[in-house]
Amino acid sequence: LAKIKQVIEKQWSLPCLFQKLLFQGHLLPDTTLVEACALGESSVSMSVVVSLSEARPLLYNPDPAMRLLALREIGALGFRGGSALINTVAASLDDRDKGVQKVAANTILCVASKGDNNVVK
């Protein structure tokens, strides 16, 4: 599924970190082989769900590099993350690492729309 996720990332600007693929209503583990879903058919129809479940734990990783990675990926997600994402990123403004704080502030600018009441002015 990694190659499918890379295509989705390129075509839709949706980072792989946030992609969950569904086949016939079932969540597919990343280790799933597409051939296992095809069952002899020439094509397979899947759904993409945007999920924050992989990114949130990275924001609390002890390694600042991992926290920075998560924030940058969240920034790439942009407005599509919704107001819940703003609150998640806002917690990183108090991070013990100044670099993480700075990237968190920039990330909020990427995910919040102008006039968003969920963002402190």
Disulfide bonds with the S-S distance in Angstrom:
none
